[in-house]
Amino acid sequence: MGLRAGRADGGTSAAGEPALALAGLRGCGPRLFAICDALRDGLGPGRSVWGAKLRDGVTTWEFYFYDYARLDRTVSIERVLAILAPFAPCDLRYAGGRPYFMFSLDLDDALARGERSLDRLNIYVGNPGSSVSSGLSYGLTADGLVFDNLYSFFDAARERDAIAAKAACSAHFDLPGLDLDAMLWPELMRCGVVVVANKRLCDGVYFSRVGIDGLIAFLDRLAYPPAIRDFVRSERRRLSHLLFDVGIDYAVIDGRLTVTKSAYYGLL
């Protein structure tokens, strides 16, 4: 789930070539560059969140689009799909009268080469009625709408006990011996917001508004491609005013807490 990365002073994140390099997109061909340019031109700078996701050594990407105006939104699914139609056509439709506040779409090398169309959208809606801010996500495909995840949001500084309790209360983990520090990394808990995600096959933790040193620690510990890690280190001073979001999915495999997917996010 892409959150609200940005600048420490409230401005937007790295744009253009630095953002593409940071997301690991520089070697992905001209079509993916064209998609990024079309989104920035069509929506304006800072209106799209990119995510670079690592699973089983393979990097893919996701774009997220926020508009908290809901029914009065200007960044709608229809508008984004129209912008992307020349590069990635999509036959999916979702009713504009439903109060979603965000949606996202996945990109990979095949889509970047024009070998497939967009066949899935992720829809996010609010979850009123709880003392904890939360949201629900659904996957939309040609087969219809399927519930995916529940996201619970916490203030990282003020709600540490609640974060630990939520992370430990899982259908996937055994409580005896569960190492919460292995999930709630101390170097990332200095962020602004922590999100605990309950998913069908795993659980996840997202850290929103992480500084550049936290991002470097994240990329190193999870063995992201050397080109990305080298770029961040070489441009550390240039990127030091930015804040990022990072996310980690966990499952128990062969009795051990294991990272099944991770991702980091910024603004386009």
C-alpha positions in Angstrom: 0.0 0.0 0.0 1.5 3.3 -1.0 1.3 6.0 1.7 2.3 9.6 1.7 6.0 9.9 1.2 7.3 13.4 0.5 9.6 16.1 1.7 10.4 16.9 5.3 9.4 20.5 4.6 6.0 19.3 3.1 6.9 19.6 -0.6 7.1 16.9 -3.2 9.6 14.0 -3.6 12.2 13.5 -6.3 10.9 13.9 -9.8 11.9 13.0 -13.3 15.2 11.2 -13.7 16.1 11.0 -10.0 12.8 9.4 -9.2 13.1 6.9 -12.0 16.6 6.0 -10.9 15.5 5.6 -7.3 12.6 3.3 -8.3 15.0 1.2 -10.4 13.3 2.1 -13.7 16.3 3.5 -15.7 16.9 0.2 -17.5 13.3 -0.7 -18.2 12.9 0.8 -21.6 11.3 3.8 -23.2 7.6 2.7 -22.7 7.9 2.8 -19.0 9.5 6.2 -19.1 6.7 7.3 -21.4 4.1 6.0 -18.9 5.8 8.0 -16.1 5.9 11.1 -18.2 2.2 10.7 -19.2 1.1 10.4 -15.6 3.1 13.5 -14.6 1.9 15.5 -17.6 -1.7 14.4 -17.2 -2.1 14.7 -13.4 0.6 17.1 -12.4 3.8 16.6 -10.3 3.4 14.9 -7.0 0.0 13.3 -7.8 1.3 9.8 -8.3 3.0 7.5 -5.8 5.4 4.9 -7.2 6.3 1.8 -5.4 9.2 -0.6 -6.2 8.5 -4.1 -4.9 11.0 -6.9 -4.4 9.8 -10.6 -4.3 12.0 -13.6 -4.8 14.7 -11.4 -6.3 12.4 -9.8 -8.9 11.5 -6.1 -8.9 8.1 -4.9 -10.1 6.4 -1.6 -9.7 3.1 -0.1 -8.7 1.6 3.3 -9.1 -0.9 4.7 -6.5 -3.3 7.5 -6.9 -4.8 9.3 -3.9 -7.8 11.6 -3.8 -9.5 12.0 -0.4 -12.3 14.1 -1.9 -13.9 10.7 -2.7 -17.1 11.4 -4.7 -15.8 14.8 -5.6 -12.4 13.4 -6.7 -10.4 14.8 -9.6 -7.9 11.9 -9.8 -10.3 9.1 -10.7 -9.8 5.6 -12.1 -11.4 6.7 -15.4 -9.0 9.6 -15.7 -5.9 7.6 -15.0 -6.9 4.8 -17.3 -7.6 7.3 -20.1 -4.0 8.7 -19.6 -2.5 5.2 -19.8 -4.7 3.9 -22.6 -2.0 4.5 -25.4 0.5 2.4 -23.4 -1.5 -0.1 -21.3 -5.1 -0.5 -22.3 -7.6 -1.7 -19.6 -11.1 -3.1 -20.0 -11.8 -2.9 -16.2 -14.5 -0.5 -15.0 -15.4 0.6 -11.5 -18.4 2.7 -10.5 -17.5 6.3 -9.8 -20.2 6.6 -7.2 -18.3 4.5 -4.7 -16.3 6.3 -2.1 -12.8 5.0 -2.7 -9.9 7.3 -1.6 -7.1 5.6 -3.5 -6.4 3.0 -6.2 -3.3 1.4 -7.6 -2.1 -0.6 -10.5 0.8 -3.0 -11.1 3.5 -2.7 -13.7 6.1 -5.2 -14.8 8.6 -5.8 -17.6 5.9 -7.4 -19.8 3.6 -4.4 -19.5 6.5 -2.0 -20.0 7.2 -3.9 -23.3 3.6 -3.6 -24.4 3.1 -7.4 -24.2 0.1 -7.3 -21.8 -2.7 -5.0 -20.8 -3.7 -3.8 -17.4 -5.7 -6.7 -15.9 -6.0 -5.7 -12.2 -6.8 -2.6 -10.2 -6.5 -2.3 -6.4 -9.3 -0.3 -4.8 -9.0 1.3 -1.3 -11.9 2.4 0.8 -12.2 3.8 4.4 -13.4 1.8 7.4 -15.4 4.1 9.7 -16.5 3.0 13.2 -13.2 2.2 14.8 -11.0 4.1 17.2 -8.1 3.1 15.0 -7.8 4.7 11.6 -8.1 1.9 9.1 -8.8 1.1 5.4 -9.8 -1.9 3.3 -8.4 -2.9 -0.1 -10.1 -4.9 -2.8 -8.7 -6.5 -6.0 -10.6 -5.8 -9.2 -10.1 -8.2 -12.1 -12.2 -9.5 -15.0 -13.6 -12.0 -12.5 -15.0 -9.3 -10.2 -14.1 -7.6 -6.9 -12.3 -9.6 -4.1 -11.5 -8.4 -0.6 -7.7 -8.4 0.0 -6.4 -6.5 3.0 -7.2 -4.6 6.2 -4.8 -1.7 7.0 -4.6 -0.2 10.5 -2.8 3.2 11.0 -0.9 4.2 14.1 1.1 7.2 15.2 4.6 5.8 15.6 5.7 8.0 18.5 2.5 7.9 20.6 1.0 4.4 19.9 3.9 2.0 20.2 2.1 -0.4 22.6 -0.9 -0.5 20.2 1.4 -1.1 17.3 3.1 -4.0 19.0 -0.2 -5.5 20.1 -1.7 -5.3 16.6 1.4 -6.8 15.0 1.4 -9.7 17.4 -2.3 -10.4 17.0 -2.1 -12.4 13.8 -3.7 -15.4 12.2 -0.2 -16.3 10.7 2.1 -16.1 13.7 2.6 -18.1 16.9 2.8 -15.7 19.9 5.3 -17.8 22.0 8.8 -16.7 20.8 7.6 -14.1 18.3 10.4 -11.5 17.9 8.6 -8.2 17.4 11.9 -6.4 16.8 12.3 -8.6 13.7 9.1 -7.0 12.4 9.1 -3.5 13.9 12.7 -2.6 13.1 14.0 -0.1 15.6 15.8 1.9 12.8 12.4 2.3 11.0 10.2 3.0 14.1 11.5 6.6 14.1 9.1 7.2 11.2 5.9 9.2 11.4 3.2 6.5 10.9 3.2 2.7 11.2 0.6 0.7 9.3 -0.1 -3.0 10.2 -1.7 -4.9 7.3 -3.7 -8.1 7.8 -3.6 -10.1 4.5 -4.9 -13.4 3.3 -1.6 -15.2 3.1 0.7 -13.1 5.3 0.8 -9.9 7.4 2.7 -6.7 6.6 4.1 -3.6 8.3 4.5 -0.3 6.6 6.6 2.6 7.9 5.6 6.0 6.5 7.8 9.1 6.3 11.2 7.4 6.7 14.4 9.4 6.3 17.2 8.7 3.8 19.3 6.7 6.4 16.3 4.5 7.2 15.8 3.9 3.5 19.5 2.9 3.1 19.3 0.5 6.0 16.1 -1.0 4.6 17.6 -1.5 1.1 20.8 -3.0 2.5 19.1 -5.4 5.0 16.8 -6.7 2.3 19.5 -7.0 -0.4 18.0 -4.7 -3.0 19.9 -4.6 -6.4 23.3 -3.0 -6.0 22.6 -0.4 -8.6 19.7 1.0 -6.5 21.7 0.9 -3.3 24.7 2.5 -4.9 22.5 5.3 -6.4 21.0 6.1 -3.1 24.4 6.2 -1.4 25.9 8.3 -4.1 23.0 10.8 -4.0 22.4 10.7 -0.3 23.0 14.4 0.2 20.7 15.3 -2.7 18.0 13.0 -1.4 18.4 13.8 2.3 15.5 16.3 2.4 13.0 13.6 1.3 10.9 11.2 3.2 9.9 7.8 2.0 7.6 4.9 2.9 8.7 1.3 3.1 6.8 -1.9 3.6 7.6 -5.5 4.5 5.3 -8.6 4.3 6.0 -11.5 6.7 4.9 -15.1 6.8 6.1 -18.1 8.8 7.9 -20.6 6.6 9.4 -23.8 8.0 8.8 -22.4 11.5 10.7 -19.1 10.8 9.5 -15.5 10.4 10.3 -14.8 6.8 10.1 -11.7 4.5 8.0 -12.7 1.5 7.9 -9.3 -0.2 9.1 -5.7 0.5 8.7 -2.4 -1.2 9.6 1.3 -0.9 7.7 4.3 -2.1 8.1 7.9 -3.3 6.3 10.6 -5.3 6.5 11.0 -9.1 
